[in-house]
């Protein structure tokens, strides 16, 4: 099993190209199930999760033709199989996003309950209740969700008791083929939701209100062909921003959009890190030389993203003073804390909050990755540590970061992937 070796202590300098957003690409690929015509997505990231979703879509019978050189995927065709089997779905929780499109287009679906990172239960109840509000009949049988509809789904009102990005995406896609108007209340507002809305609109659906907590969709009997560019990855952007800050470096993040990272930029500014929009991207560097303790609480967008919590905690481990990080989205998302502690970090967890007291420098150590964002937080800590850090189980990283070692090495990091 591959590992990543890092010898820390180097200030990073240079530029990094930001790829297409994984969390936008996966629902956009699922939207390929909504039409027998071609949906072409551009700015496609080369990630393990993209390959998993492509394999799942092929399982359903539709084309998923990836052109690595052009960074595109071409989707569409007839649905010949409505089952999403456990062996595929267990690899990635986003696989549940095929549920809505399948039942909307062909009237039935059998989708395994999802797997993925071990950072909480992330129940699919809201997906199920939302589809039921559109007329789908849902049963749970042997670890599978069975959904059926006699004829087209019917537009309806879907009210989420709490914000769910995945459930919002699933209902949006189902509503795009439903008869009449669907209203989603307490909808997620993330840029990835807005990207999906733009794609559905290009395919012929009428979508209003994406980016607010109230989305209206007027469905169509059929959707057509479209070409859609995937937005840049705001979490990749934030991760490399922390890499610049934790090493005292200066990096231009090419293609990044500061508007999508306003909450992260505010928290990093409190910590003494400047993120400045300039031609072609965002420049990141420390504002006055020192890192300062700052607090962050994860919240649904436009709040501080849960997918940046581990990276920000790594940064606070070497900041002056104390800081507090509070996780409100997922339980079990402090599993990186014991590994950071192995590197000399001073962190105490109290329920949903972690108190971090910064140290002058971390020390390299062998550490174990537990999930995607925890993995990269350990890489970031290794960049700032003295000595050698070995990050094990890095297959998590390949799910969400393309060419991580090469991008960091291109800015001066002493980092390499080694075989296990």
MARZA-242499 format. One record per residue (C-alpha): residue number from 1; x, y, z. Coordinates in nm, 3 decimals, always signed. Layout:
<nodes>
+-----+---------+---------+---------+
:   k :      xx :      yy :      zz :
+-----+---------+---------+---------+
: NUM :       X :       Y :       Z :
...
+-----+---------+---------+---------+
</nodes>
This chain:
<nodes>
+-----+---------+---------+---------+
:   k :      xx :      yy :      zz :
+-----+---------+---------+---------+
:   1 :  +0.000 :  +0.000 :  +0.000 :
:   2 :  +0.139 :  +0.340 :  -0.100 :
:   3 :  +0.261 :  +0.592 :  +0.154 :
:   4 :  +0.364 :  +0.956 :  +0.132 :
:   5 :  +0.699 :  +1.066 :  +0.271 :
:   6 :  +0.749 :  +1.430 :  +0.365 :
:   7 :  +1.054 :  +1.611 :  +0.496 :
:   8 :  +0.920 :  +1.937 :  +0.630 :
:   9 :  +1.051 :  +2.284 :  +0.696 :
:  10 :  +1.045 :  +2.432 :  +0.346 :
:  11 :  +0.849 :  +2.749 :  +0.264 :
:  12 :  +0.644 :  +2.679 :  -0.049 :
:  13 :  +0.658 :  +2.918 :  -0.343 :
:  14 :  +0.512 :  +2.907 :  -0.692 :
:  15 :  +0.175 :  +2.830 :  -0.844 :
:  16 :  -0.074 :  +2.543 :  -0.835 :
:  17 :  -0.352 :  +2.474 :  -1.085 :
:  18 :  -0.688 :  +2.411 :  -0.917 :
:  19 :  -0.890 :  +2.135 :  -1.078 :
:  20 :  -1.261 :  +2.080 :  -1.121 :
:  21 :  -1.460 :  +2.028 :  -0.803 :
:  22 :  -1.510 :  +1.665 :  -0.704 :
:  23 :  -1.822 :  +1.754 :  -0.506 :
:  24 :  -1.969 :  +1.920 :  -0.814 :
:  25 :  -1.854 :  +1.658 :  -1.065 :
:  26 :  -2.018 :  +1.360 :  -0.893 :
:  27 :  -2.380 :  +1.490 :  -0.897 :
:  28 :  -2.324 :  +1.632 :  -1.246 :
:  29 :  -2.220 :  +1.286 :  -1.364 :
:  30 :  -2.530 :  +1.136 :  -1.201 :
:  31 :  -2.734 :  +1.387 :  -1.402 :
:  32 :  -2.622 :  +1.198 :  -1.712 :
:  33 :  -2.884 :  +0.939 :  -1.616 :
:  34 :  -3.158 :  +1.193 :  -1.687 :
:  35 :  -3.125 :  +1.191 :  -2.066 :
:  36 :  -3.059 :  +0.959 :  -2.358 :
:  37 :  -2.871 :  +1.240 :  -2.527 :
:  38 :  -2.514 :  +1.349 :  -2.460 :
:  39 :  -2.414 :  +1.541 :  -2.150 :
:  40 :  -2.051 :  +1.649 :  -2.178 :
:  41 :  -1.874 :  +1.777 :  -1.867 :
:  42 :  -1.549 :  +1.971 :  -1.901 :
:  43 :  -1.280 :  +2.054 :  -1.643 :
:  44 :  -1.312 :  +1.699 :  -1.510 :
:  45 :  -1.074 :  +1.613 :  -1.224 :
:  46 :  -0.874 :  +1.287 :  -1.243 :
:  47 :  -0.975 :  +1.127 :  -0.913 :
:  48 :  -1.060 :  +0.781 :  -0.783 :
:  49 :  -1.415 :  +0.890 :  -0.697 :
:  50 :  -1.470 :  +1.005 :  -1.057 :
:  51 :  -1.367 :  +0.661 :  -1.180 :
:  52 :  -1.599 :  +0.496 :  -0.927 :
:  53 :  -1.895 :  +0.706 :  -1.043 :
:  54 :  -1.812 :  +0.631 :  -1.409 :
:  55 :  -1.809 :  +0.258 :  -1.334 :
:  56 :  -2.143 :  +0.288 :  -1.154 :
:  57 :  -2.302 :  +0.472 :  -1.446 :
:  58 :  -2.177 :  +0.208 :  -1.689 :
:  59 :  -2.336 :  -0.050 :  -1.460 :
:  60 :  -2.668 :  +0.123 :  -1.539 :
:  61 :  -2.599 :  +0.093 :  -1.910 :
:  62 :  -2.518 :  +0.451 :  -2.005 :
:  63 :  -2.195 :  +0.570 :  -2.160 :
:  64 :  -1.933 :  +0.732 :  -1.940 :
:  65 :  -1.648 :  +0.807 :  -2.177 :
:  66 :  -1.359 :  +0.984 :  -2.003 :
:  67 :  -1.095 :  +1.171 :  -2.205 :
:  68 :  -0.806 :  +1.231 :  -1.964 :
:  69 :  -0.615 :  +1.458 :  -2.200 :
:  70 :  -0.916 :  +1.681 :  -2.268 :
:  71 :  -1.038 :  +1.651 :  -1.906 :
:  72 :  -1.392 :  +1.568 :  -2.021 :
:  73 :  -1.651 :  +1.299 :  -1.973 :
:  74 :  -1.930 :  +1.224 :  -2.218 :
:  75 :  -2.244 :  +1.071 :  -2.067 :
:  76 :  -2.581 :  +0.946 :  -2.188 :
:  77 :  -2.774 :  +0.664 :  -2.345 :
:  78 :  -3.035 :  +0.408 :  -2.251 :
:  79 :  -3.068 :  +0.282 :  -1.894 :
:  80 :  -3.051 :  -0.097 :  -1.909 :
:  81 :  -3.001 :  -0.181 :  -1.540 :
:  82 :  -3.158 :  -0.003 :  -1.243 :
:  83 :  -2.955 :  -0.167 :  -0.966 :
:  84 :  -2.659 :  +0.002 :  -0.798 :
:  85 :  -2.488 :  -0.290 :  -0.624 :
:  86 :  -2.322 :  -0.288 :  -0.284 :
:  87 :  -1.976 :  -0.367 :  -0.423 :
:  88 :  -1.977 :  -0.034 :  -0.607 :
:  89 :  -2.182 :  +0.186 :  -0.375 :
:  90 :  -1.982 :  +0.090 :  -0.064 :
:  91 :  -1.677 :  +0.267 :  -0.210 :
:  92 :  -1.840 :  +0.610 :  -0.218 :
:  93 :  -2.136 :  +0.765 :  -0.040 :
:  94 :  -2.211 :  +0.992 :  -0.335 :
:  95 :  -2.331 :  +0.680 :  -0.522 :
:  96 :  -2.674 :  +0.733 :  -0.365 :
:  97 :  -2.712 :  +1.026 :  -0.607 :
:  98 :  -2.820 :  +0.783 :  -0.880 :
:  99 :  -3.141 :  +0.709 :  -0.687 :
: 100 :  -3.337 :  +1.017 :  -0.787 :
: 101 :  -3.237 :  +1.022 :  -1.154 :
: 102 :  -3.313 :  +0.650 :  -1.202 :
: 103 :  -3.661 :  +0.654 :  -1.053 :
: 104 :  -3.741 :  +0.980 :  -1.233 :
: 105 :  -3.633 :  +0.853 :  -1.574 :
: 106 :  -3.733 :  +0.485 :  -1.578 :
: 107 :  -3.968 :  +0.455 :  -1.281 :
: 108 :  -3.761 :  +0.224 :  -1.064 :
: 109 :  -3.430 :  +0.191 :  -0.883 :
: 110 :  -3.260 :  -0.048 :  -0.644 :
: 111 :  -2.966 :  +0.122 :  -0.477 :
: 112 :  -2.749 :  -0.016 :  -0.199 :
: 113 :  -2.723 :  +0.188 :  +0.116 :
: 114 :  -2.400 :  +0.388 :  +0.073 :
: 115 :  -2.051 :  +0.358 :  +0.216 :
: 116 :  -1.750 :  +0.590 :  +0.201 :
: 117 :  -1.545 :  +0.767 :  +0.467 :
: 118 :  -1.607 :  +0.671 :  +0.830 :
: 119 :  -1.691 :  +1.021 :  +0.952 :
: 120 :  -2.047 :  +0.973 :  +1.066 :
: 121 :  -2.373 :  +0.808 :  +0.979 :
: 122 :  -2.486 :  +1.054 :  +0.712 :
: 123 :  -2.832 :  +0.894 :  +0.686 :
: 124 :  -3.026 :  +0.884 :  +0.360 :
: 125 :  -3.361 :  +0.955 :  +0.530 :
: 126 :  -3.392 :  +1.297 :  +0.368 :
: 127 :  -3.332 :  +1.153 :  +0.021 :
: 128 :  -3.607 :  +0.898 :  +0.080 :
: 129 :  -3.861 :  +1.141 :  +0.225 :
: 130 :  -3.795 :  +1.389 :  -0.053 :
: 131 :  -3.861 :  +1.131 :  -0.323 :
: 132 :  -4.172 :  +1.016 :  -0.142 :
: 133 :  -4.297 :  +1.375 :  -0.155 :
: 134 :  -4.268 :  +1.349 :  -0.534 :
: 135 :  -4.476 :  +1.031 :  -0.544 :
: 136 :  -4.210 :  +0.759 :  -0.530 :
: 137 :  -4.285 :  +0.444 :  -0.335 :
: 138 :  -3.985 :  +0.352 :  -0.120 :
: 139 :  -3.903 :  +0.032 :  +0.064 :
: 140 :  -3.587 :  -0.087 :  +0.238 :
: 141 :  -3.494 :  -0.448 :  +0.174 :
: 142 :  -3.173 :  -0.632 :  +0.261 :
: 143 :  -2.954 :  -0.321 :  +0.270 :
: 144 :  -3.103 :  -0.178 :  -0.049 :
: 145 :  -3.334 :  +0.116 :  -0.116 :
: 146 :  -3.609 :  +0.020 :  -0.360 :
: 147 :  -3.784 :  +0.312 :  -0.532 :
: 148 :  -4.071 :  +0.286 :  -0.778 :
: 149 :  -4.307 :  +0.522 :  -0.956 :
: 150 :  -4.614 :  +0.451 :  -1.167 :
: 151 :  -4.561 :  +0.694 :  -1.450 :
: 152 :  -4.379 :  +1.023 :  -1.402 :
: 153 :  -4.298 :  +1.159 :  -1.061 :
: 154 :  -4.518 :  +1.451 :  -0.958 :
: 155 :  -4.392 :  +1.788 :  -0.850 :
: 156 :  -4.445 :  +1.866 :  -0.482 :
: 157 :  -4.315 :  +2.054 :  -0.181 :
: 158 :  -4.007 :  +1.913 :  -0.009 :
: 159 :  -3.917 :  +2.063 :  +0.329 :
: 160 :  -3.586 :  +1.949 :  +0.478 :
: 161 :  -3.566 :  +1.961 :  +0.861 :
: 162 :  -3.195 :  +2.034 :  +0.827 :
: 163 :  -2.969 :  +2.122 :  +0.536 :
: 164 :  -2.838 :  +1.831 :  +0.328 :
: 165 :  -2.632 :  +1.885 :  +0.015 :
: 166 :  -2.677 :  +1.531 :  -0.117 :
: 167 :  -3.051 :  +1.522 :  -0.055 :
: 168 :  -3.094 :  +1.861 :  -0.222 :
: 169 :  -2.905 :  +1.734 :  -0.527 :
: 170 :  -3.101 :  +1.409 :  -0.546 :
: 171 :  -3.438 :  +1.587 :  -0.530 :
: 172 :  -3.328 :  +1.852 :  -0.781 :
: 173 :  -3.242 :  +1.583 :  -1.035 :
: 174 :  -3.560 :  +1.387 :  -0.974 :
: 175 :  -3.769 :  +1.705 :  -1.000 :
: 176 :  -3.611 :  +1.791 :  -1.335 :
: 177 :  -3.814 :  +1.504 :  -1.492 :
: 178 :  -4.118 :  +1.528 :  -1.264 :
: 179 :  -4.453 :  +1.655 :  -1.385 :
: 180 :  -4.524 :  +2.010 :  -1.269 :
: 181 :  -4.343 :  +2.227 :  -1.016 :
: 182 :  -4.130 :  +2.118 :  -0.722 :
: 183 :  -4.037 :  +2.348 :  -0.435 :
: 184 :  -3.744 :  +2.260 :  -0.207 :
: 185 :  -3.736 :  +2.448 :  +0.121 :
: 186 :  -3.431 :  +2.468 :  +0.349 :
: 187 :  -3.229 :  +2.368 :  +0.045 :
: 188 :  -2.851 :  +2.357 :  +0.053 :
: 189 :  -2.689 :  +2.668 :  -0.092 :
: 190 :  -2.339 :  +2.545 :  -0.184 :
: 191 :  -2.167 :  +2.650 :  -0.509 :
: 192 :  -2.194 :  +2.284 :  -0.614 :
: 193 :  -2.575 :  +2.313 :  -0.587 :
: 194 :  -2.564 :  +2.622 :  -0.808 :
: 195 :  -2.345 :  +2.435 :  -1.056 :
: 196 :  -2.592 :  +2.147 :  -1.075 :
: 197 :  -2.878 :  +2.393 :  -1.128 :
: 198 :  -2.690 :  +2.555 :  -1.415 :
: 199 :  -2.631 :  +2.216 :  -1.577 :
: 200 :  -2.995 :  +2.108 :  -1.539 :
: 201 :  -3.096 :  +2.439 :  -1.692 :
: 202 :  -2.867 :  +2.378 :  -1.989 :
: 203 :  -3.034 :  +2.037 :  -2.032 :
: 204 :  -3.378 :  +2.203 :  -2.050 :
: 205 :  -3.516 :  +2.203 :  -1.694 :
: 206 :  -3.636 :  +2.528 :  -1.536 :
: 207 :  -3.454 :  +2.591 :  -1.207 :
: 208 :  -3.489 :  +2.904 :  -0.996 :
: 209 :  -3.343 :  +3.004 :  -0.662 :
: 210 :  -3.026 :  +2.792 :  -0.654 :
: 211 :  -2.792 :  +2.953 :  -0.403 :
: 212 :  -3.083 :  +3.038 :  -0.173 :
: 213 :  -3.271 :  +2.816 :  +0.072 :
: 214 :  -3.572 :  +2.794 :  -0.163 :
: 215 :  -3.535 :  +2.623 :  -0.501 :
: 216 :  -3.817 :  +2.594 :  -0.757 :
: 217 :  -3.797 :  +2.345 :  -1.042 :
: 218 :  -4.039 :  +2.298 :  -1.329 :
: 219 :  -3.978 :  +1.953 :  -1.468 :
: 220 :  -3.980 :  +1.843 :  -1.831 :
: 221 :  -4.092 :  +1.521 :  -1.995 :
: 222 :  -3.739 :  +1.480 :  -2.133 :
: 223 :  -3.406 :  +1.658 :  -2.105 :
: 224 :  -3.162 :  +1.716 :  -2.387 :
: 225 :  -2.794 :  +1.739 :  -2.467 :
: 226 :  -2.565 :  +1.993 :  -2.305 :
: 227 :  -2.200 :  +2.081 :  -2.246 :
: 228 :  -2.119 :  +2.212 :  -1.900 :
: 229 :  -1.792 :  +2.324 :  -1.733 :
: 230 :  -1.735 :  +2.198 :  -1.375 :
: 231 :  -1.656 :  +2.474 :  -1.126 :
: 232 :  -1.310 :  +2.488 :  -0.965 :
: 233 :  -1.269 :  +2.291 :  -0.641 :
: 234 :  -1.303 :  +2.526 :  -0.344 :
: 235 :  -1.182 :  +2.260 :  -0.098 :
: 236 :  -0.869 :  +2.191 :  -0.301 :
: 237 :  -0.821 :  +2.569 :  -0.310 :
: 238 :  -0.856 :  +2.597 :  +0.067 :
: 239 :  -0.623 :  +2.304 :  +0.124 :
: 240 :  -0.339 :  +2.455 :  -0.077 :
: 241 :  -0.406 :  +2.792 :  +0.087 :
: 242 :  -0.331 :  +2.623 :  +0.419 :
: 243 :  -0.017 :  +2.468 :  +0.265 :
: 244 :  +0.109 :  +2.817 :  +0.181 :
: 245 :  +0.021 :  +2.949 :  +0.526 :
: 246 :  +0.156 :  +2.660 :  +0.734 :
: 247 :  +0.496 :  +2.678 :  +0.562 :
: 248 :  +0.520 :  +3.057 :  +0.554 :
: 249 :  +0.514 :  +3.046 :  +0.175 :
: 250 :  +0.361 :  +3.237 :  -0.115 :
: 251 :  +0.146 :  +3.047 :  -0.366 :
: 252 :  -0.075 :  +3.153 :  -0.656 :
: 253 :  -0.374 :  +2.919 :  -0.686 :
: 254 :  -0.455 :  +2.940 :  -1.055 :
: 255 :  -0.818 :  +2.913 :  -1.159 :
: 256 :  -0.950 :  +2.945 :  -0.802 :
: 257 :  -1.252 :  +3.162 :  -0.715 :
: 258 :  -1.236 :  +3.366 :  -0.395 :
: 259 :  -1.614 :  +3.425 :  -0.389 :
: 260 :  -1.671 :  +3.055 :  -0.317 :
: 261 :  -1.436 :  +3.068 :  -0.016 :
: 262 :  -1.549 :  +3.380 :  +0.167 :
: 263 :  -1.592 :  +3.205 :  +0.504 :
: 264 :  -1.252 :  +3.034 :  +0.478 :
: 265 :  -1.088 :  +3.361 :  +0.378 :
: 266 :  -1.238 :  +3.537 :  +0.683 :
: 267 :  -1.115 :  +3.272 :  +0.926 :
: 268 :  -0.770 :  +3.261 :  +0.767 :
: 269 :  -0.754 :  +3.641 :  +0.787 :
: 270 :  -0.816 :  +3.610 :  +1.164 :
: 271 :  -0.521 :  +3.370 :  +1.170 :
: 272 :  -0.292 :  +3.616 :  +0.991 :
: 273 :  -0.322 :  +3.474 :  +0.641 :
: 274 :  -0.405 :  +3.687 :  +0.338 :
: 275 :  -0.601 :  +3.546 :  +0.042 :
: 276 :  -0.602 :  +3.801 :  -0.239 :
: 277 :  -0.784 :  +3.771 :  -0.570 :
: 278 :  -0.565 :  +3.857 :  -0.869 :
: 279 :  -0.563 :  +3.789 :  -1.239 :
: 280 :  -0.586 :  +3.417 :  -1.291 :
: 281 :  -0.659 :  +3.308 :  -0.935 :
: 282 :  -0.589 :  +3.368 :  -0.565 :
: 283 :  -0.255 :  +3.452 :  -0.401 :
: 284 :  -0.201 :  +3.321 :  -0.048 :
: 285 :  +0.067 :  +3.422 :  +0.203 :
: 286 :  +0.097 :  +3.523 :  +0.564 :
: 287 :  -0.002 :  +3.884 :  +0.621 :
: 288 :  +0.258 :  +3.981 :  +0.884 :
: 289 :  +0.481 :  +3.680 :  +0.931 :
: 290 :  +0.316 :  +3.516 :  +1.232 :
: 291 :  +0.024 :  +3.274 :  +1.252 :
: 292 :  -0.233 :  +3.364 :  +1.517 :
: 293 :  -0.476 :  +3.138 :  +1.701 :
: 294 :  -0.828 :  +3.172 :  +1.557 :
: 295 :  -1.161 :  +2.997 :  +1.600 :
: 296 :  -1.373 :  +2.817 :  +1.342 :
: 297 :  -1.715 :  +2.652 :  +1.355 :
: 298 :  -1.831 :  +2.435 :  +1.066 :
: 299 :  -2.168 :  +2.527 :  +0.921 :
: 300 :  -2.364 :  +2.473 :  +0.600 :
: 301 :  -2.268 :  +2.709 :  +0.319 :
: 302 :  -2.205 :  +3.004 :  +0.329 :
: 303 :  -2.047 :  +2.910 :  +0.664 :
: 304 :  -1.707 :  +2.750 :  +0.720 :
: 305 :  -1.705 :  +2.413 :  +0.538 :
: 306 :  -1.670 :  +2.089 :  +0.730 :
: 307 :  -1.437 :  +1.968 :  +0.453 :
: 308 :  -1.184 :  +2.236 :  +0.563 :
: 309 :  -1.197 :  +2.160 :  +0.934 :
: 310 :  -0.905 :  +1.915 :  +0.952 :
: 311 :  -0.680 :  +2.132 :  +0.737 :
: 312 :  -0.750 :  +2.441 :  +0.949 :
: 313 :  -0.681 :  +2.243 :  +1.266 :
: 314 :  -0.339 :  +2.143 :  +1.131 :
: 315 :  -0.265 :  +2.511 :  +1.071 :
: 316 :  -0.368 :  +2.606 :  +1.424 :
: 317 :  -0.128 :  +2.347 :  +1.565 :
: 318 :  +0.162 :  +2.583 :  +1.482 :
: 319 :  -0.013 :  +2.917 :  +1.547 :
: 320 :  +0.066 :  +3.152 :  +1.835 :
: 321 :  -0.186 :  +3.113 :  +2.117 :
: 322 :  -0.499 :  +2.904 :  +2.151 :
: 323 :  -0.779 :  +2.831 :  +1.908 :
: 324 :  -1.102 :  +2.634 :  +1.906 :
: 325 :  -1.252 :  +2.431 :  +1.623 :
: 326 :  -1.614 :  +2.320 :  +1.655 :
: 327 :  -1.765 :  +2.056 :  +1.426 :
: 328 :  -2.143 :  +2.082 :  +1.382 :
: 329 :  -2.198 :  +1.885 :  +1.059 :
: 330 :  -2.060 :  +1.534 :  +1.117 :
: 331 :  -1.984 :  +1.329 :  +1.424 :
: 332 :  -1.658 :  +1.131 :  +1.438 :
: 333 :  -1.472 :  +1.392 :  +1.238 :
: 334 :  -1.187 :  +1.447 :  +1.484 :
: 335 :  -1.013 :  +1.119 :  +1.402 :
: 336 :  -0.706 :  +1.311 :  +1.281 :
: 337 :  -0.650 :  +1.451 :  +1.632 :
: 338 :  -0.459 :  +1.150 :  +1.774 :
: 339 :  -0.234 :  +1.149 :  +1.466 :
: 340 :  -0.160 :  +1.522 :  +1.495 :
: 341 :  -0.085 :  +1.463 :  +1.863 :
: 342 :  +0.173 :  +1.203 :  +1.761 :
: 343 :  +0.348 :  +1.485 :  +1.579 :
: 344 :  +0.361 :  +1.701 :  +1.892 :
: 345 :  +0.037 :  +1.896 :  +1.860 :
: 346 :  -0.143 :  +2.003 :  +2.180 :
: 347 :  -0.513 :  +1.931 :  +2.122 :
: 348 :  -0.789 :  +1.853 :  +2.370 :
: 349 :  -1.129 :  +1.740 :  +2.245 :
: 350 :  -1.442 :  +1.826 :  +2.441 :
: 351 :  -1.749 :  +1.688 :  +2.269 :
: 352 :  -1.791 :  +1.865 :  +1.936 :
: 353 :  -1.507 :  +2.112 :  +2.001 :
: 354 :  -1.129 :  +2.083 :  +1.995 :
: 355 :  -0.903 :  +2.325 :  +2.183 :
: 356 :  -0.565 :  +2.368 :  +2.014 :
: 357 :  -0.265 :  +2.531 :  +2.178 :
: 358 :  -0.006 :  +2.613 :  +1.917 :
: 359 :  +0.349 :  +2.482 :  +1.941 :
: 360 :  +0.662 :  +2.634 :  +1.781 :
: 361 :  +0.708 :  +2.333 :  +1.554 :
: 362 :  +0.570 :  +1.988 :  +1.496 :
: 363 :  +0.791 :  +1.679 :  +1.471 :
: 364 :  +0.780 :  +1.426 :  +1.191 :
: 365 :  +0.630 :  +1.086 :  +1.272 :
: 366 :  +0.459 :  +0.789 :  +1.109 :
: 367 :  +0.084 :  +0.861 :  +1.099 :
: 368 :  -0.228 :  +0.688 :  +0.972 :
: 369 :  -0.494 :  +0.848 :  +0.751 :
: 370 :  -0.858 :  +0.779 :  +0.844 :
: 371 :  -1.053 :  +0.969 :  +0.578 :
: 372 :  -1.002 :  +1.204 :  +0.285 :
: 373 :  -0.967 :  +1.539 :  +0.464 :
: 374 :  -0.790 :  +1.388 :  +0.766 :
: 375 :  -0.534 :  +1.247 :  +0.523 :
: 376 :  -0.447 :  +1.582 :  +0.375 :
: 377 :  -0.434 :  +1.748 :  +0.718 :
: 378 :  -0.150 :  +1.509 :  +0.806 :
: 379 :  +0.032 :  +1.597 :  +0.484 :
: 380 :  -0.003 :  +1.966 :  +0.572 :
: 381 :  +0.129 :  +1.904 :  +0.922 :
: 382 :  +0.423 :  +1.714 :  +0.772 :
: 383 :  +0.510 :  +2.013 :  +0.554 :
: 384 :  +0.558 :  +2.222 :  +0.868 :
: 385 :  +0.727 :  +1.955 :  +1.082 :
: 386 :  +1.094 :  +1.893 :  +1.147 :
: 387 :  +1.223 :  +1.558 :  +1.030 :
: 388 :  +1.039 :  +1.297 :  +0.829 :
: 389 :  +0.666 :  +1.225 :  +0.827 :
: 390 :  +0.522 :  +0.909 :  +0.673 :
: 391 :  +0.149 :  +0.919 :  +0.594 :
: 392 :  +0.001 :  +0.572 :  +0.560 :
: 393 :  -0.324 :  +0.464 :  +0.388 :
: 394 :  -0.307 :  +0.745 :  +0.134 :
: 395 :  -0.566 :  +0.585 :  -0.094 :
: 396 :  -0.806 :  +0.820 :  +0.082 :
: 397 :  -0.616 :  +1.113 :  -0.073 :
: 398 :  -0.660 :  +0.981 :  -0.426 :
: 399 :  -1.037 :  +1.007 :  -0.384 :
: 400 :  -1.022 :  +1.386 :  -0.365 :
: 401 :  -0.680 :  +1.526 :  -0.464 :
: 402 :  -0.525 :  +1.498 :  -0.807 :
: 403 :  -0.145 :  +1.475 :  -0.821 :
: 404 :  -0.110 :  +1.612 :  -0.467 :
: 405 :  +0.258 :  +1.525 :  -0.431 :
: 406 :  +0.347 :  +1.669 :  -0.773 :
: 407 :  +0.162 :  +1.994 :  -0.708 :
: 408 :  +0.332 :  +2.044 :  -0.372 :
: 409 :  +0.674 :  +1.936 :  -0.501 :
: 410 :  +0.637 :  +2.189 :  -0.782 :
: 411 :  +0.628 :  +2.459 :  -0.514 :
: 412 :  +0.938 :  +2.331 :  -0.337 :
: 413 :  +0.806 :  +2.068 :  -0.095 :
: 414 :  +1.024 :  +1.765 :  -0.023 :
: 415 :  +0.749 :  +1.509 :  -0.075 :
: 416 :  +0.718 :  +1.178 :  -0.259 :
: 417 :  +0.495 :  +0.876 :  -0.287 :
: 418 :  +0.658 :  +0.546 :  -0.200 :
: 419 :  +0.534 :  +0.193 :  -0.246 :
: 420 :  +0.417 :  +0.005 :  +0.060 :
+-----+---------+---------+---------+
</nodes>
